[in-house]
Amino acid sequence: MENSKKFRSWLDEMKLSHPLVIAGPCSAETESQVLQIAHDLKDTDVNYYRAGIWKPRTRPGNFEGVGAIGLKWLQRVKEETGLKTATEVANRAHVELALEYDVDLLWIGARSTVSPFIVQEIADALEGTDKIILVKNPVNPDLSLWIGAVERLHNANIEKLGVIHRGFSSYKKTKYRNLPEWQIAIDLQSKYPDLPIINDPSHISGRRDLIFDVSQTALDLNFDGLMIETHCDPDKAWSDAEQQVTPARLQEIFKDLKVRKRGSDQADFHNSLDQLRAQIDVLDASILDTLGERMTVAKSIGQLKKDLNVAVLQSNRWNEILGRMILEGEQRNLSEEFILKLFKSIHQESIRHQEKIMNP
């Protein structure tokens, strides 16, 4: 799949007046729950009603979805509300059942994207389908693996393709359930600008209070839509309770989100500028996070030096760092002057933190 590949503009064909919205419960729990949420969403900006029928779980014994019976409930959703339906598939059997029950949009989950064998099995089962197929990013930050999954589907003559950015796992504890790693999604957009990209703020956040901010960042980065988990009684949800919002809250989010204009007297210029500035904001935040982590390590070094009565300044180590950073900076087209200023400031801040440990 070449970078110049043009993907079918199925989003343009929909002629939406707003970004694509996929919403509904993390899991289909009961028929009444599925239908209640659907009726609450039918007169909103939601385009596709999502519900997990099969739920891959980390450990056995947790709720793993209601199974095929839930597909009948999705049929009723379509009949009663007119909403198109969406669900996750993880193997050939899932695909065959979802197609049998005329589910309109299928997505491959993050746990499945990591396995080329699973993706190929799904691609073979879907070959030539006219359904919309979306691919979530793999659990770990691996752009090639994500692209590879899209390529397998494309090679199966599936035209209506897109991706879902749901964040990446990390051993580090942060405010997010899954780190956004926005730059990876940006890199994918840059390589394939015609490939629709949907953001999943629910799985990135893991907390409903962060969903708005993540959604706004995604729209600022020119994402094509949002997938937001929505439940009539989130606190009692059978899975991922903390990251689901009520239909009423979803409407508030829609109202408050700022959708950037795509047309003006200088549309191309302003859109490009907004996207670049949004990327800068994301990268700047990432730089600050990294610097904060570096200073945490510096404090640990300060404590170690204090315990052994070792001086804070280690000139040989500092010169080694500076020389290496100048060389690596040159490889990234960064001037020696800039590297010297940057790392001298970092070093001074590191020393300040260590001195506070040595002399509280």
Secondary structure, DSSP 8 states (H G I E B T S, - for coil): --TT-----HHHHHT-SS-EEEEE-SB---HHHHHHHHHHHTTSS--EEE-BSS---SSTTS----TTHHHHHHHHHHHHH--EEEEEE-SHHHHHHHHHTT-SEEEE-HHHHT-HHHHHHHHHHHTT--SEEEEE--SSS-HHHHHHHHHHHHHTT--SEEEEE--B--SS--SSSSB--HHHHHHHHHH-TTS-EEE-HHHHHSSGGGHHHHHHHHHHTT-SEEEEEB-SSGGG-SS-GGG-B-HHHHHHHHHH-----S-STTHHHHHHHHHHHHHHHHHHHHHHHHHHHHHHHHHHHHHHHHHHT--S--HHHHHHHHHHHHHHHHHTT--HHHHHHHHHHHHHHHHHHHHHHH--
